[in-house]
């Protein structure tokens, strides 16, 4: 998935350098789409260049003395982008929250510690909702256009609200059983 994100961002931002792309991924909260680290990002960027899907367009010396590599997508990179869009655009998978795996053994676990785990899920979900609210508050869809990323974030927010309600209900039920 990281190659798709890099190619897509370079199509949107031709001439960007790696740090700019990584900053966009962080600013747009792409971590909710795919797990990535700075290392995995730069590894994928290097792989895309080695495969000939992206190429450097210029090397600007910087004031820090570091080499800055600006990239653009090649013709074969555009073809790969098209393939990846089909691959990921037609994929549908179950949401696999690791918490659900732990919940399978909740009856074998200390109830107070279980409540702490549930509270952790509540807190994390509230944080995600707040980040989505911040993004949605600062952006708006222009009339006559479809902002797919905004729509995706609206949908994600709806899912998080459902999860929050479920976690809070679960917490109340567990609290009721410990009383």
C-alpha positions as CSV (number, residue, x, y, z in Angstrom):
1,X,0.0,0.0,0.0
2,X,2.9,2.4,0.7
3,X,3.9,2.4,-3.0
4,X,0.4,3.4,-4.0
5,X,0.5,6.3,-1.5
6,X,3.9,7.5,-2.7
7,X,3.0,7.3,-6.4
8,X,-0.4,9.0,-5.8
9,X,1.2,11.8,-3.8
10,X,3.9,12.3,-6.5
11,X,1.2,12.5,-9.1
12,X,-0.5,15.2,-7.0
13,X,2.8,16.9,-6.1
14,X,5.3,16.4,-9.0
15,X,8.8,17.4,-8.0
16,X,8.3,16.8,-4.3
17,X,11.1,15.3,-2.3
18,X,10.9,12.5,0.2
19,X,10.5,14.6,3.3
20,X,7.6,16.5,1.7
21,X,5.8,13.3,0.9
22,X,6.3,11.9,4.3
23,X,5.1,15.1,5.9
24,X,1.9,15.0,3.7
25,X,1.3,11.4,4.8
26,X,1.6,12.4,8.5
27,X,-0.5,15.6,8.1
28,X,-3.3,13.7,6.3
29,X,-3.2,11.0,8.9
30,X,-2.5,8.2,6.4
31,X,-1.4,6.1,9.4
32,X,-5.1,5.2,9.7
33,X,-4.9,3.7,6.2
34,X,-1.6,1.9,6.4
35,X,1.1,1.3,9.1
36,X,4.3,3.0,8.0
37,X,7.4,4.3,9.7
38,X,10.0,6.8,8.4
39,X,12.2,3.8,7.6
40,X,9.5,1.9,5.7
41,X,8.6,5.0,3.8
42,X,12.2,5.7,2.6
43,X,12.7,2.0,1.8
44,X,9.6,2.0,-0.4
45,X,10.7,5.3,-2.0
46,X,14.1,3.7,-2.8
47,X,12.4,0.6,-4.2
48,X,10.2,2.7,-6.5
49,X,13.2,4.5,-7.8
50,X,15.2,1.2,-8.4
51,X,12.2,-0.2,-10.3
52,X,12.1,2.8,-12.5
53,X,8.6,3.9,-11.4
54,X,9.9,7.2,-10.1
55,X,12.9,9.2,-11.1
56,X,14.9,12.2,-9.8
57,X,14.2,15.4,-11.7
58,X,16.8,17.6,-10.0
59,X,19.2,17.6,-7.1
60,X,19.2,20.8,-5.1
61,X,21.9,21.5,-2.7
62,X,20.5,22.6,0.6
63,X,21.9,25.0,3.2
64,X,22.4,22.0,5.5
65,X,24.7,20.3,3.0
66,X,22.3,17.4,2.6
67,X,21.3,16.3,-0.9
68,X,17.6,16.9,-1.7
69,X,16.2,14.5,-4.2
70,X,13.1,15.7,-6.0
71,X,11.0,13.0,-7.8
72,X,8.4,12.5,-10.5
73,X,6.5,9.5,-11.6
74,X,7.7,7.8,-14.8
75,X,5.5,6.2,-17.5
76,X,6.0,2.8,-16.0
77,X,5.2,4.3,-12.6
78,X,1.9,5.6,-14.0
79,X,1.2,2.1,-15.3
80,X,2.0,0.6,-11.9
81,X,-0.2,3.3,-10.2
82,X,-3.1,2.1,-12.4
83,X,-2.5,-1.5,-11.4
84,X,-2.2,-0.7,-7.7
85,X,-5.5,1.4,-7.9
86,X,-7.3,-1.7,-9.2
87,X,-5.7,-4.0,-6.6
88,X,-6.5,-1.9,-3.6
89,X,-9.7,-0.4,-5.1
90,X,-11.2,-3.8,-5.4
91,X,-10.0,-5.2,-2.0
92,X,-12.4,-5.5,0.9
93,X,-11.2,-6.9,4.2
94,X,-12.6,-7.3,7.6
95,X,-11.6,-4.7,10.1
96,X,-9.2,-6.6,12.4
97,X,-8.7,-4.7,15.6
98,X,-6.2,-6.5,17.7
99,X,-8.3,-5.7,20.7
100,X,-10.9,-8.2,19.5
101,X,-8.3,-11.0,19.8
102,X,-7.6,-10.0,23.4
103,X,-11.3,-9.8,24.1
104,X,-11.7,-13.5,23.2
105,X,-10.0,-14.3,26.6
106,X,-11.7,-11.6,28.6
107,X,-13.3,-14.1,31.0
108,X,-9.8,-15.4,31.9
109,X,-8.5,-11.9,32.7
110,X,-8.8,-9.7,35.7
111,X,-12.0,-7.6,35.3
112,X,-10.3,-4.4,36.6
113,X,-7.5,-4.8,34.1
114,X,-10.1,-5.5,31.4
115,X,-11.8,-2.3,32.2
116,X,-8.4,-0.5,31.8
117,X,-8.0,-2.1,28.4
118,X,-11.5,-1.0,27.4
119,X,-10.9,2.5,28.7
120,X,-7.7,2.6,26.6
121,X,-9.8,1.8,23.5
122,X,-12.3,4.5,24.4
123,X,-9.5,7.1,24.8
124,X,-7.8,6.1,21.6
125,X,-11.1,6.2,19.7
126,X,-11.9,9.7,21.1
127,X,-8.4,10.9,20.0
128,X,-9.0,9.6,16.5
129,X,-12.4,11.2,16.3
130,X,-10.9,14.5,17.5
131,X,-8.2,14.3,14.8
132,X,-10.9,13.6,12.2
133,X,-13.0,16.5,13.5
134,X,-10.0,18.8,13.3
135,X,-9.4,17.8,9.7
136,X,-13.1,18.0,8.7
137,X,-13.5,21.4,10.4
138,X,-10.5,22.9,8.5
139,X,-11.6,21.5,5.0
140,X,-14.7,21.7,2.9
141,X,-15.8,20.2,-0.3
142,X,-16.0,22.7,-3.1
143,X,-19.3,22.9,-4.9
144,X,-19.4,20.7,-8.0
145,X,-16.5,18.5,-6.8
146,X,-16.0,15.3,-4.9
147,X,-13.3,15.4,-2.3
148,X,-12.8,11.6,-1.9
149,X,-10.3,12.0,1.0
150,X,-12.7,14.1,2.9
151,X,-15.5,11.7,2.2
152,X,-13.3,8.8,3.4
153,X,-12.6,10.7,6.6
154,X,-16.3,11.4,7.2
155,X,-16.9,7.6,6.8
156,X,-14.1,6.8,9.1
157,X,-15.4,9.2,11.7
158,X,-18.8,7.5,11.5
159,X,-17.2,4.1,12.1
160,X,-15.2,5.5,15.1
161,X,-18.4,6.8,16.6
162,X,-20.0,3.4,16.3
163,X,-16.9,1.8,17.9
164,X,-16.9,4.4,20.7
165,X,-20.6,3.6,21.5
166,X,-19.8,-0.1,21.5
167,X,-16.7,0.3,23.8
168,X,-18.7,2.5,26.2
169,X,-21.6,0.0,26.3
170,X,-19.1,-2.9,26.9
171,X,-17.4,-1.0,29.7
172,X,-20.8,-0.4,31.4
173,X,-21.7,-4.1,31.1
174,X,-18.4,-5.2,32.5
175,X,-18.7,-2.7,35.3
176,X,-22.2,-4.1,36.0
177,X,-20.8,-7.6,36.3
178,X,-18.0,-6.6,38.7
179,X,-20.4,-4.8,41.2
